[in-house]
Structures are given as C-alpha cells and as structure tokens.
Amino acid sequence: MLQKNFYKGKNKRCFIIATGPSTSKIDLSLLKDEITIGINDVQKSNFTPNYIVVSDPEALEKKCDHIFNEKIDHFIFGEADTVKIGPRSREMIKRYNNCTIVYNKEKKKEWSGSNMLSPHERTYEIDKERFFIDPTLETYSTYGGSCVQDLAVPTAVYLGFEEIYLIGVDGGYSHFYANEYGENNSAKKWIGRYGEKRPGHNFPVVKELLNEMKINIYNCSPSNSFEELEYVKLKEIICN
C-alpha cells in the first residue's frame, strides 16, 4: 500500500523522470541514491526508478513490457470511465501487489462528449478553475497537461516531498528512445495539429498550487522549455 507522507521529515526532495528527448542528455546514474518517480516506459533508459506512474490506460496496455519490473517499489496507474485499464495490464496488476489505481474525475465532467476541451482550447483561467491535486490520491485531473502534472506531481505531494525536480520534461511529442517523429512517426499527427510545442502544459497553475502547499518545483531538463519554472543543473543539485 502506498503510504501518505512516507518521506515527510526523511527526504525533502524527489526527481520525476519523464521521457522527453533531453532524458538521453542526462546522466541518470547521478540519481542512484535519490528517490525517483518515472513516467511510462522510462525504463528504456536502463534506469529503474523507485516509482512508476502511468496516467493513460492505453499507454499502460501498449507498454506493459517496459513498465512492470520487480525492482519497482510501487506503481501508480490512472483510469477513467471512458478509458479502462486493459486486460493485459489487469493481468500484470494481479501478479504484483504494489499497484495503486487512481481514478480520473474532472470537476465539470469534461470527459462527457462535446464538453471536453482540446489542449489548444485551454487557457490559464480554465486550467486554474478545473485542475486540482487530490491530497488523498484517490482522483486526478487531466487539466495539468500531461502525466507529469496530472499524476506524478500529485504522487510526489502524497508521499510528502517538499522539493520536486523534473527531468526529461520537454513540452513536445517525441521521446528519448525514438526517432525525431516518435515511434512509427506518430508524433507527426500531433505536430501537424498543434505545432512542435505541445499545448496544454499547465505549469503556472501547478506551481501555484504547490506553492500554496509550501512545495517547490524546479526544472532540471536540459531543454529548459518552461520559463515559468526555475531551471537548475542536475549536477549542482546532486553535489550540494
């Protein structure tokens, strides 16, 4: 069972490792003694984090082989009424006894048909009204912009960290393990629709909520794609 405030008073900081291209520019071995929360199939980097977070059931079903690992302390998976965890994933979850399922629950039922806003339609005001961090980690909102904001950050909050550092968060569609346009050129579709920079990343509102809880968030991704986040070099953090 995932224990609330497990690290409070023990370890102030954690590192969230995403799958953006800049992940390949980071020496992840520097994090061997740190508490790490990995996103999706980040283990393709040959680094095994303490926790794995997947907010998209379809991604979980597709990438099972690169997600489940006996060395992981705990898995946190998202599920929605409209997108259920698939049969292959369910079978894997039965095999492991260290999985927590968190349910998508929007404040205004955005996932019901035409009420759902596309990422490029979301504004700061809309996100501020609709995004939330559930202190019980029973529910999550997709108005953060990606798995990092929607579920990984709330997981870090739930575990009791006061400092959150981001790695491999680049704001695009490609991944460190794929070519320029992602697996099977799938990123081309999204780039054609929205442009190179993925819309809907809502760090201003996420940061505001964290500040209210006296939690700081920093960006260690070499791409430094989000001006609203203070950038710090990973080596400087580890050495201090």
N, C-alpha and C positions, 0 to 999 in steps of 0.2 A: 504493500500500500504506500502511495506517495504521501509523505508526512509534511504537513504545513509548517512553515518556518523551521525546517530541519537545519538550515545553515545559519539561522539568525544567531548572532553572537559567536559563531565559529569561523565564518569566512564571509567577508564583506562582498566579494566580487565573483562574477561568473562570466564566461565567454560564450556567446551564441555564434555558432559557425554555420553560415549559410553556404549555398552552392554557386554563388556568382563567380565569374572568371577570375576575380582577384584572389580567390582562395588558393589558386595554384601559385601565387606570388608570395604566399605566407609560409614561413617555416613552422608548421603546426606542431613540430616536436617541442617547441618552446612551451606548449600548453600541457605537457605531460603531467605536471604537478598541480594543474588548475582544475576547477570544476567547469565542465563544458557541456553545452546543450547543442546538439547537432540537428540540422534540418534535413528532412527527407533522406536522400541517398548520399549524404555527405561522406559516408564511409568509403566511397570510391576514391577518396583522397588517401586511403590507407591509414587514416587516423580514426580511432574509436573513441567517441565522446562518452561522457557519463550517462547522458540522457539523449533520447531521440524524440523529436516532435514532428508529427505529420498532421496537418490540418485538413488535407484534401484526401478523402477516402479513395478516389480514383487513382491518385498518385501512390497511395499505400498499396493498393491492389497490384498496380503495374510494377512497382519496385520492391516487392516483398523480399526478394533475394538479396538486395543490397541494404535492407533496413534491419531485419531481425538478426541479432547476434547475441550469443550467450554472455558476452562481456559487458553488455549494456546494463546499467543499474536499473533503468526504468524507461518505459515507452509511454508517450502521451499522444493519443490519436484523437482527431476530430471527426465528428459525424454529424450529418444534417438530415432533416426529414426528407429532403429532396435527393440527397446522395448518401446512401447507406454504405457501410463498410462491406466489402465484397466477400464472397465465400472463401477465397484463398487466404485472405487476410484473417478472416474469422478462425480458420483452422490454425493459423500460426499463433493467434492470440490465445487459443485454447492450450497450446503447447507451452506457453510462457505464463508465469503467474505474476509478472511485474508490468502489467499494462493498465493504463487508466484511459478511459474513453470520456471525452469532453464533448458536450453537445452544442451545436450551433443554435443560437437563439438571438434573433435580432429584435430590437426594441419596437420596430414598427412593421414587422413581418415583411421585410424587404424581399425575401425569397419567394413570395407568392406571386407568380406570374409577372404581369407588367409593372408591379410595384418595385421590382428590383432595379436599382440604378447601375448602369455600366460604370466602370472605373473612371472613364474620362468625364462623366457627368457629376462626379462627386466633388464637392467644394469643402473648404475648411469648415464652413459653418455647418454643413450637412454632417461631416465626419464628427465634429465636436458634439453634435446633438446625439449621434447614434452609436459611436464607438464607446465601449466600456471594458473595464478589466474586472472580472468577477473574482473577488477575494477568496471564494471557495473553490475556484477552478472547476466548477460544475458546468458552466456555459462559456461560450466565447462569441465574439462579434467578428464579422469579416470586414468591418469598416476600418480596420487598421491598414490594410493594403496588401498583406502577404502573410505567409505562415510565421514570419519573424515577429511582426507586430501582433497578429491575431492570437497566437497560441504560445509561441516561445517566450515572449516577454511576460505574459501572464504566468507562465510556468516559473520563470525566474522570480517573479514577485511572490508567488505562492510559497516557494522554497525559502524565502526570507533574505534574498540578496539585496544589498544597498547600492551596488555598482554593477552595471551591465555594460559589457563591451561587445561590439559587433564586428564580425569578421566575414568577408565574402558577401557583403550586402551592397550590391552594385546598381540596383534600380533598373535592371534590364530583363531580358528574356533568356539569355544564353547561360550555360553552366560551365564550370571549370573543366569538366570531363568531356565536353562535347566540342564540335567544331563551331565556327563563327555563328552559325544559324541554329545551333542546338541539335538535339537528336532528331535525325530524319528531316532536317530543315524545318522543323515545326515552328521555330521562332519566327520564320518569315511571315507567317499568317498574322501574328500579333504585331510585329513591326510594321507590316503593311496597314494595319488597322489603327495603331496608336502612335507609331514612331519608335525610334530607338529607345527612348526612355519610357519605361512602363508607368502609366498614370495610376493614381490611387494610393501611392505610398503616403501614409499619413503620420509621419514622424512628428510634426508640430504638435498635434493633439496627443499623441502617445507620450511625448516628452512632457507636456503639461500635466497629464495625469500622474506620471511618475514623480514629477517634482512635488506635486501635492502630497505624495506619499513619502517624500524625502528620499527618493531613489534617483540616482544619476545614471544617465545613459550616454555612452561615448561610441564613436566610430573608429575602428582600427583597420577598416578596409582600405587598401592602397588606392582604390579608385576615388575615394573621398567624394562620393556622389551627392551627399546630402548636406547642404550648407547649414541647415538648422541644427546639426549635430556637431559637437566639438570633436575634432579629429586628433587622435593620439597615436603614436607609433607603438606597435606591439612590443618591440624590444625594450622601449623605455618603460613600459608598464611592468614587464616581467622583471627587469633589472632593479626596479625600485622597491 
